[in-house]
Amino acid sequence: MPGPIEDREGILAFVTSRQGVEAYVEPRTVMHPLSVVLIAEDGVWKRFELRDDAYLRELVKERGLRVLDASRFGYPERMKRHREGERDEA
């Protein structure tokens, strides 16, 4: 069974439009496909499903994108602060 369709344009748009983007890879599970959460320096983030890690590896080579294992390192505090800030504004 093929994996999900990757939003490569969306991934690239996020990486190029934000400063200090890091990629937090979320492992494939029985219930969810392989995915990546891109988190910018200011805490803005977006999740993308991946077919495999080939495109992510490309971005590492081309753009020096830092990649971390979300299950091993968790998510940065700036992501939580950004989410809380959105709630405060609502």
Summary of the structure (lengths in Angstrom):
residues: 90
radius of gyration: 13.3
end to end distance: 40.7
largest distance: 42.1
contacts: 233
relative contact order: 0.22
helix: 41%
strand: 21%
